[in-house]
Amino acid sequence: MEEKRALPWSSLGVLVLGTFMGVLDSSIVNVALPHLMALFSATEDQIQWVMTIYLLVGGMVIPAAGFLGDRFGYKKAYLGSVLAFVLASALCGLSWNTTSIIVARAIQALGGGMVIPLSMAYLFRIWPREKIGVATGLWGMTMTVAPAIGPTLGGYLVDYVSWHWIFYINLPIGIFTVLWGWLVLEETPVQEDLKLDWPGLFLVASSAFALLLALSKGQDWGWTSPSIVFLIVGALFGTLLFILWELSVPNPVLDVRLILNPTFMASLVASNLTSIALFVGIFLVPLFCQNIQGYSAMQTGLILMPAALTTAFFMPIAGKLFDTVGAVFPGLLGMSIVAAVTHALIHLTADMPIHHLQLLLCIRNAGLALAMMPLMTAGINTIPTARTGQATAIASVTRQVAASFGIALVSYVLTNRMAFHAERLAEEVSLTNPLGYHYYTQFKGLVAGMGGGDGLAQTLLAGIAQKQAMVLAMGDAFWVALWLVFLAFPFIPWLTPRRVKEELKRQEERLEREEVLFASRRTSN
């Protein structure tokens, strides 16, 4: 009992609350975009930058999180990022046109982008490694619960309060988080002589910006357009230069040698594929509920709520399993469940009962909850405490890129397969297809009996065909998601407790050798 009391539960609460606020913001703002588009007389392309700029700037600043925590202390860095996010949220709520809200969102991302890596790095510094699973399980609930609550809460605020409150809601939560954190969080050791690797930060930030922009705009601008090709080539070239540079400096902004750690790399790949599975569901299921079954954004949020609560229930269980048996068992079990349910979702139908869909989503989220945090935690458990800030920054950047890649890939599949299925369905109802033409004449007669003419019959039939084409395309998109889930399985067996302990020992020895080497270089100079 005494050992349990010694665990910093209050500190964990501060970290969970701040992270929850940051994750909630993305889904809550997304619901308000149609309202903001009408309010500011903006085009769809212009208003999408409200989301895009947050993604881009957030991806750029994540690599600096480890440096800020090591240099100034993780308490000050985390609370400072939350405070910056809160102040920028006030600016967003005061926006008066499209440009002002895009600028305010960019400022908001400066703080919001660093909340997740800083909170996770701080968690690994204050919590015993042998019990870290329970802590990361509770912390990880924010990743799945917040996106499910966002649409419901955002829809309610826009419809019944004011659009300003989708941003102002961050003020009381954020201020309470800062005050609570100032009282209960303990400061971590500070490296006062640590210098920021400006060239490395520039290279990784610009590469992340280019790649995330290409992934978010590839569908709109065309994947083979000169702009997208230039961005992708520039991102790859910048990443190569970044790696070469980081290998030559004593205090890299991101320790790229961590990617030579096979257990950490296996963890990154498996957990990022799990994140793709999560975000594909977050992307496709609301489209199905709203565009196919006609539910509002707020109703869709309520439909997704049981799945979010299922995640909240199973994540602490997954954490306890991790502390007991490691990551392999919950990882394999969870991803097997995800694969089975994703296969079932391939067979979506336009008239699927909503309770059946909710049951599938609850089972799928149970699998995601079992797998997600154990797979990520196992990798970071191989990293010495002094490098956890950089490890969580790497994990956050790759997770953001993986999520953007997954959504971009599924969007591409959805768009192209929709066109394919629409063309095939149109061929079925034509003068050259006797059976299709027979059903068309019957449908036309039904519409005529209701007082409609040929034009109305063709319009209604086109709408039905378009909806069916979208349902079939979603099935194809879930096929792609299923293959991505299968890709995770070969990496999970690498994450056994024995491998994690052995790799942690090797990394600690490597870090000691490097410190001795750099100390000798400074002495000789």
C-alpha positions, 0 to 999 in steps of 0.5 A: 500500500505504501508503494502505491501511495508513492506513485505520482498520481497527481502528476499523471492527472496533470499530464493526462488533462493537458494532453486530452485538451490538445488532442480534443482541439483537433476534432472539435475544430473540424466540426466547426469548419462549415460554419466558419466557412460561411461566417468568414465567406471563405472557400473550402480550400481556404478554410481547410488551412485552419486544420492544415496549418496546425498540422504543419506547424505542430509537426515542425516544433515537435523535434524541439521538445526534447531540447526544451525539456532537457535545457529548461526542465520538463515541468517548465517546458510542459506547462509553458507549452500548455500556457502557450496553447491556451493563450493562442486559443483565446486569439483563435476565439477572437479571430475576425476573418480567415487570415486571422484564424489561420495565423492564430492556429499557427501560433496555437500549434507552437504550444500544442505540438509539443504537449504530447512529446513533453508529457510523455517524456515527463511521464517516463522520468517520474514513473517507475519503469516496472509499472509504466504500463498502467501509467501509459495506459491511462495517459493513452486514453486521451488519444482515442477518447478525445477524438470521439468526444470532439464532434459531439461537443463541437457540434453542441457548442456551434449549434447551441452556444457559439463557435468562439467556445470551441476555442474558449473551452480550452481556457478554463481547462488549460489554466486549471492544468497550469495551476495544478501542474505548478503545485504538484509537478516536480522539476526535472534536472536541467542541463544549463550548458546545453546548446540548441542544434539550430541547423539540425532543427531547421533541417528536420522542421523543414523536412517535416513541413514539406512531407506533411504538406505533401500528404495533406494536399496531395489529393487536392493538388494531384500526387504527380503534380510538380508541387507535390513531387517537389515537396516529397523530393525536398523532404527526402533530401532534407531528411538525408542531410539531417541524418548526416548532420546529426551524426556529426554533432555532440548534442543533436536535436534528435539522436538519430542513433536511436533508430539503430536500436532494433527494438525501438525501431520495431516498436515505432513501426508496429505502434505507427501502423496501429495509429494508422488503423486508429486514424483510418477508422476515425476518418472513414466511420464518420463519413459513412455515418454522415454521408451514407446514413444521414446523421449529423456531426453531433449524432455521429459523435454520440454513435462513436461514444461507446467505442471511445468508452470501450477504449477507456475501459481497456487501456488500463487493462492493457497497461497492467498486462504490459507490466505483467507479461510485456508487449507481445501478448497484448500486441498480438491479441489486440492487432488480431482483434483489429484485423478481424473487425477490419475485415468485417467492415469491408462488407459495410452496407448502406443500410447496416443497423447502427447498433451493429456498427457500434458493436463492431467499433467497440470490439475494434477499439478494444483491440486498439486499446490492447495494442497501442500503448504496450507497443509504444511503451516497449520501445521507449523502455529501451531508451535511457532516461536522459534520452527519453525526451528525444525518443518521445519526440521521434515517436510523436513526429513519426506518428503524425507522419504515419497518421497523415500518410494513412489518411492520404492513402485511404483518401486516394483509394476512396476517391479512385475506387468511388469513380470506378464503382460509379462507372460500373454501376452506371453500366449495370443500368443501361439500354445494353443491359436487359436486366438493368434496364428492366429494373430501371423501367420498374423504378421509373414507373414507381417514381411516376406513380408518386407524381415524378417524371423521368428527370426525377427518376434519373436524379434519384437513381444517380444519387442511389448509385453514388451512395452505393459506389461510396459504400463499396469504395469504403470497403476497398479502403478498409481492405487497404487498412487490413493489409496495413494491420497485417504489416504490424505482426512481424515486428511485435515479437521483437518486443519481448521483456528480455529484448527490452532489458538487454537493449536498454543496457546496450543503450546505457553503455552506448550513452556512457561511451559517447559522453566519455568521448565528447568529454575527451574532445572538449578537454583536447580542444 
